[in-house]
Amino acid sequence: MIIRYFADSFAECLQIYGANATQLKAPIGGRPSLSQVEEALKSKNYKIITITHVDTSTGVLSDIKAVAEVVQRVSPSTLVVVDGVCSVGCEEIDFSSWGLDVVLTASQKALGVPPGLSLLLVSSRAMKVFDERSTPETSYFASWKKWLPIMQAYESRKPMYFATPPVQLIYALNTSLKQILQRPLASRFSDHKKASSMVKDFVEHKLGLRTIPNSREESANGMTAIWIPEGVKLPDLLPKIAAKQVVFAGGLHKEIASKPH
């Protein structure tokens, strides 16, 4: 089962590998309710539930802690998998306390590293499910069975080879993580919330524009998605903003990419 808009890609990916994906959707700017999640979990047995923590196309923040609590209460055998590409490093995530099984992310966003690394945090429960699988693996290069021995060898300071890793990116990640961990993570998350509030206050109160999420509670802290003003065309707007040395990304959500509101 899959939650959020970027879940369209997640669903397609899983279906390519033979999974049957059920998607829970909400109107643009919102997120599926916990009652929807509970109802879906009660309808049949799901092996995993995947949640996009921050949907880049709308700036909506999912409450993964609350969703995980529902899963643990209603369907405790279901693995909780979180797409944290746009959240790890800027949104609060408590992997162990919240009972998450997989958090996946990439290097290029809040971690501040050039693109190219795929990063996973995996629970022992998820690893047990992987070890006990009855079907063959469907990936060679991305196989955990290929990479885990390499990682264990590195931890023991022993050389071992499967494929050449992007060494320069790993050094960059090491530098970034050292900088991030120089102070408590709670302070980092608090600073992101303060900066996010400043940006959103400016957008709403000074510019008179609307952000896409329905409420601040449902809004990401690491990014802000804004409706295009009435009468303005995106191809005309972006170059003018860029001329002031401010970088904005164009709309990602295909249904609303060029729609004013």
VMD Tcl script that draws the C-alpha trace (Angstrom):
set ca {
  {0.00 0.00 0.00}
  {1.32 3.42 -0.98}
  {0.61 6.93 0.30}
  {1.22 10.36 -1.39}
  {1.65 11.81 -4.87}
  {5.24 10.81 -5.52}
  {3.90 7.37 -4.67}
  {2.85 7.18 -8.33}
  {6.49 6.50 -9.16}
  {6.83 4.21 -6.16}
  {3.80 2.21 -7.29}
  {5.11 1.92 -10.84}
  {8.49 0.77 -9.55}
  {6.97 -1.90 -7.32}
  {4.65 -3.09 -10.06}
  {7.61 -3.55 -12.40}
  {9.00 -5.94 -9.80}
  {5.72 -7.84 -9.60}
  {3.95 -6.23 -6.64}
  {0.26 -5.37 -6.55}
  {0.10 -1.80 -5.23}
  {-2.91 -0.11 -3.66}
  {-2.68 3.70 -3.55}
  {-4.31 5.98 -1.00}
  {-4.73 9.48 -2.38}
  {-6.03 12.80 -1.12}
  {-7.05 16.07 -2.79}
  {-4.06 18.20 -3.80}
  {-2.69 19.94 -0.71}
  {-3.90 17.29 1.69}
  {-2.91 13.84 2.87}
  {-4.89 10.62 3.41}
  {-6.56 10.49 6.81}
  {-5.53 7.98 9.44}
  {-9.00 6.45 9.22}
  {-8.41 5.81 5.50}
  {-5.13 4.10 6.34}
  {-6.79 1.99 9.02}
  {-9.67 1.00 6.75}
  {-7.27 -0.06 4.00}
  {-5.14 -2.10 6.40}
  {-8.22 -3.90 7.66}
  {-9.40 -4.72 4.14}
  {-6.62 -7.24 3.44}
  {-3.10 -8.24 4.47}
  {-0.34 -5.97 3.20}
  {3.33 -6.92 3.25}
  {4.46 -3.30 3.27}
  {3.10 0.20 3.46}
  {5.18 2.92 1.82}
  {4.84 6.58 2.77}
  {6.32 9.60 1.03}
  {7.35 11.71 4.02}
  {7.57 14.97 2.05}
  {5.90 15.15 -1.33}
  {8.15 17.41 -3.40}
  {5.42 18.21 -5.92}
  {3.05 19.70 -3.32}
  {5.15 20.42 -0.22}
  {2.85 18.22 1.88}
  {4.32 16.56 4.99}
  {3.00 13.13 5.99}
  {2.67 12.24 9.66}
  {4.71 9.04 9.47}
  {4.73 8.60 13.26}
  {0.93 8.51 13.37}
  {0.70 6.22 10.34}
  {3.23 3.83 11.89}
  {1.17 3.74 15.09}
  {-1.90 2.75 13.08}
  {0.05 0.02 11.31}
  {1.40 -1.38 14.59}
  {-2.09 -1.45 16.07}
  {-4.05 -2.78 13.08}
  {-1.55 -4.78 11.01}
  {1.68 -5.30 13.00}
  {3.20 -7.67 10.42}
  {3.16 -4.95 7.75}
  {6.55 -3.35 7.17}
  {6.64 0.46 7.28}
  {8.77 1.88 4.44}
  {9.39 5.62 4.25}
  {10.49 7.61 1.20}
  {12.62 10.23 2.95}
  {14.34 11.70 -0.11}
  {13.00 15.19 0.65}
  {12.91 14.84 4.44}
  {15.98 13.11 5.88}
  {18.13 15.82 7.40}
  {15.41 18.47 7.72}
  {12.35 16.71 9.17}
  {12.18 14.82 12.44}
  {12.43 11.03 12.06}
  {12.83 8.68 15.02}
  {13.47 5.37 13.32}
  {13.45 3.07 16.35}
  {10.86 4.77 18.57}
  {8.36 5.15 15.75}
  {8.75 1.53 14.65}
  {9.88 2.18 11.10}
  {11.37 -0.63 9.02}
  {13.00 1.12 6.06}
  {13.86 4.77 5.49}
  {15.36 5.47 2.10}
  {16.85 8.72 0.94}
  {19.31 10.26 -1.49}
  {22.35 12.43 -0.95}
  {21.42 15.59 -2.80}
  {18.82 17.32 -0.65}
  {18.95 18.13 3.08}
  {22.11 16.07 3.54}
  {23.90 18.59 1.31}
  {25.91 16.11 -0.77}
  {26.11 15.96 -4.59}
  {23.58 13.59 -6.17}
  {24.50 9.97 -6.70}
  {24.12 8.13 -3.38}
  {21.12 6.03 -2.38}
  {20.99 5.62 1.41}
  {18.97 3.11 3.41}
  {18.27 2.55 7.07}
  {16.80 -0.93 7.58}
  {15.39 -2.62 10.68}
  {16.38 -6.11 11.76}
  {12.75 -7.11 11.20}
  {12.94 -6.05 7.55}
  {16.25 -7.87 7.13}
  {14.67 -11.02 8.56}
  {11.87 -10.78 5.99}
  {14.50 -10.40 3.26}
  {16.54 -13.36 4.52}
  {13.45 -15.58 4.63}
  {12.06 -14.64 1.21}
  {10.93 -17.58 -0.91}
  {11.27 -15.89 -4.30}
  {14.53 -15.07 -6.12}
  {15.96 -11.58 -5.95}
  {15.18 -9.39 -8.93}
  {18.25 -7.17 -8.79}
  {21.95 -7.87 -9.12}
  {23.76 -4.59 -8.48}
  {21.25 -3.47 -5.81}
  {21.18 -6.83 -4.03}
  {21.49 -6.64 -0.26}
  {23.12 -10.05 -0.33}
  {25.89 -8.59 -2.48}
  {26.41 -5.40 -0.50}
  {25.95 -6.47 3.13}
  {29.16 -8.55 3.21}
  {31.02 -5.54 1.79}
  {29.65 -3.25 4.49}
  {30.45 -5.78 7.22}
  {33.98 -6.13 5.90}
  {34.46 -2.34 5.88}
  {33.24 -2.18 9.49}
  {35.90 -4.75 10.39}
  {38.53 -2.71 8.50}
  {38.98 -5.52 5.98}
  {39.11 -5.16 2.19}
  {36.35 -6.77 0.14}
  {35.05 -6.15 -3.36}
  {31.78 -6.45 -5.21}
  {31.55 -3.26 -7.29}
  {33.31 0.08 -7.22}
  {31.52 2.53 -4.90}
  {31.41 6.30 -5.63}
  {34.30 7.01 -3.29}
  {34.26 10.80 -3.66}
  {30.57 10.94 -2.73}
  {31.12 8.76 0.33}
  {33.85 11.16 1.50}
  {31.47 14.06 0.88}
  {28.74 12.29 2.87}
  {31.16 11.70 5.74}
  {32.00 15.42 5.81}
  {28.35 16.44 5.69}
  {27.31 14.07 8.48}
  {30.12 15.31 10.71}
  {28.87 18.87 10.21}
  {25.24 17.90 10.84}
  {26.11 16.02 14.05}
  {28.16 18.85 15.55}
  {25.02 19.94 17.39}
  {21.85 18.21 18.59}
  {19.50 17.14 15.80}
  {16.59 18.69 17.71}
  {18.23 22.10 17.21}
  {18.65 21.45 13.51}
  {14.99 20.49 13.09}
  {13.92 23.51 15.13}
  {15.95 25.83 12.89}
  {14.35 24.34 9.78}
  {10.89 24.96 11.26}
  {11.75 28.57 12.09}
  {13.17 29.23 8.62}
  {10.17 27.52 7.03}
  {7.74 29.69 9.01}
  {9.61 32.84 7.96}
  {9.44 31.87 4.28}
  {5.78 30.89 4.44}
  {4.83 34.03 6.40}
  {6.54 36.15 3.74}
  {4.84 34.28 0.89}
  {1.39 34.50 2.45}
  {1.42 37.87 4.23}
  {3.86 39.96 2.18}
  {3.33 38.54 -1.30}
  {-0.31 37.61 -0.79}
  {0.16 34.17 -2.31}
  {-1.04 30.76 -1.16}
  {1.02 27.72 -0.36}
  {-0.29 24.41 -1.71}
  {-0.63 22.40 1.55}
  {-3.97 22.88 3.29}
  {-2.40 23.86 6.61}
  {0.92 24.56 8.30}
  {0.59 21.24 10.12}
  {0.60 19.48 6.75}
  {3.45 21.59 5.34}
  {7.04 20.47 4.91}
  {9.75 22.41 6.72}
  {12.50 21.81 4.18}
  {10.65 23.22 1.17}
  {7.72 25.46 0.26}
  {5.34 24.92 -2.66}
  {3.40 27.97 -3.88}
  {0.40 28.40 -6.16}
  {1.12 30.51 -9.25}
  {-0.59 33.95 -9.04}
  {-3.65 34.51 -11.20}
  {-2.79 35.82 -14.65}
  {0.87 34.79 -14.45}
  {2.47 32.21 -16.72}
  {5.26 30.12 -15.28}
  {7.62 30.43 -18.31}
  {7.37 34.22 -17.96}
  {7.81 34.26 -14.19}
  {10.82 32.01 -13.61}
  {13.36 33.97 -15.72}
  {12.40 37.19 -13.91}
  {12.94 35.55 -10.54}
  {16.23 34.07 -11.73}
  {17.38 37.54 -12.82}
  {17.22 38.52 -9.14}
  {19.51 35.58 -8.31}
  {16.72 33.58 -6.72}
  {16.21 30.02 -7.92}
  {12.71 28.57 -8.09}
  {11.74 25.19 -9.50}
  {8.80 24.92 -11.84}
  {5.76 22.84 -10.94}
  {6.31 19.10 -10.64}
  {2.77 17.83 -10.15}
  {1.40 17.31 -13.64}
  {-2.16 18.20 -12.64}
  {-1.25 21.62 -11.26}
  {2.18 22.43 -12.72}
  {0.97 25.47 -14.63}
  {-2.34 26.22 -12.93}
  {-2.80 29.53 -11.06}
  {-4.85 29.57 -7.88}
}
mol new
graphics top color blue
foreach p $ca { graphics top sphere $p radius 0.5 }
foreach p [lrange $ca 0 end-1] q [lrange $ca 1 end] { graphics top cylinder $p $q radius 0.2 }
display resetview
